[in-house]
Amino acid sequence: MDERRRGSVARVHAGLGLAVVVCSFGFAFETWRALSGNLLSWAYVVEWPVLLIVAVHYWRHLLADARGLPRRRAAAAAEAAGADDPALAAWNSYVAGLDATGPAEAVEP
């Protein structure tokens, strides 16, 4: 793994670590407030673990992107759909060609 990719993977892991710390603190704080009698805090007691689950989901996708790995479900779905539909296969080929050429220059209006 080259140095640039290793730094990208480290930043993804650091982001998840920060999310775990923030969500854990938020969960503990809102639990303390809810047990003290604040009824609205019970909603936040549920929200913080859900946000942590979302963070883990995005961490997995960002980690796959940082490592250069294809996403399994997306790749399998695109492969299955492209095999049955020639128009979709042509479109995917066109988009892959655009992606290979790189970004176009911005045109001033």
C-alpha positions in Angstrom: 0.0 0.0 0.0 1.5 3.3 -1.0 2.0 6.2 1.4 -0.9 8.3 0.1 -3.4 5.5 0.4 -2.1 4.6 3.9 -2.7 8.2 5.0 -6.2 8.1 3.6 -7.0 4.9 5.4 -5.6 6.4 8.7 -7.9 9.4 8.3 -10.9 7.1 7.8 -10.1 5.2 10.9 -9.5 8.5 12.9 -12.9 9.7 11.7 -14.6 6.6 13.0 -12.7 6.9 16.3 -14.0 10.5 16.7 -17.5 9.4 15.8 -17.3 6.6 18.5 -16.1 9.1 21.1 -18.8 11.7 20.3 -21.6 9.3 20.1 -20.6 7.6 23.3 -20.4 10.9 25.1 -23.7 12.0 23.7 -25.4 8.8 24.7 -24.0 8.9 28.3 -25.0 12.6 28.6 -28.5 12.2 27.3 -29.0 9.1 29.4 -28.0 11.1 32.5 -30.4 13.9 31.5 -33.3 11.4 30.8 -32.8 9.7 34.1 -32.9 13.2 35.8 -36.4 13.7 34.5 -36.0 15.3 31.0 -38.4 13.3 28.9 -37.2 14.7 25.6 -33.8 13.3 26.3 -35.2 9.7 25.8 -35.4 10.4 22.1 -31.7 11.4 22.1 -30.8 8.3 24.0 -32.1 6.3 21.0 -30.6 8.7 18.5 -27.0 8.5 19.5 -26.6 4.7 18.9 -28.4 5.1 15.6 -25.9 7.8 14.5 -23.1 5.5 15.5 -24.5 2.7 13.3 -24.7 5.2 10.4 -21.1 6.2 11.1 -19.9 2.6 11.0 -21.8 2.1 7.7 -20.1 5.1 6.1 -16.8 4.0 7.6 -17.0 0.7 5.8 -17.7 2.4 2.4 -15.0 5.1 2.9 -12.5 2.4 3.9 -13.3 0.4 0.8 -12.9 3.5 -1.3 -9.6 4.4 0.4 -8.2 1.0 -0.2 -9.4 0.9 -3.8 -11.7 -2.0 -3.3 -14.9 -2.3 -5.3 -18.1 -2.3 -3.4 -19.5 -5.9 -3.6 -23.2 -5.2 -3.8 -22.9 -2.4 -6.3 -20.5 -4.3 -8.5 -22.6 -7.4 -8.4 -25.8 -5.4 -9.2 -24.2 -3.6 -12.0 -22.8 -6.8 -13.5 -26.2 -8.6 -13.2 -28.1 -5.6 -14.7 -25.6 -5.1 -17.5 -25.8 -8.7 -18.6 -29.5 -8.5 -19.3 -29.8 -5.1 -20.8 -27.7 -4.1 -23.8 -28.8 -0.4 -23.6 -27.6 -0.3 -19.9 -24.3 -2.0 -20.9 -23.8 0.6 -23.6 -24.5 3.4 -21.1 -22.1 1.9 -18.6 -19.4 1.7 -21.3 -20.0 5.3 -22.2 -19.8 6.4 -18.5 -16.6 4.4 -18.0 -15.1 6.1 -21.0 -15.9 9.5 -19.5 -14.4 8.5 -16.2 -11.2 7.4 -17.9 -10.7 10.7 -19.7 -10.8 12.7 -16.4 -12.7 15.9 -15.5 -13.5 18.3 -18.2 -12.4 21.9 -18.1 -14.9 24.3 -16.7 -16.5 26.6 -19.3 -17.3 30.2 -18.3 -20.8 31.3 -19.3 
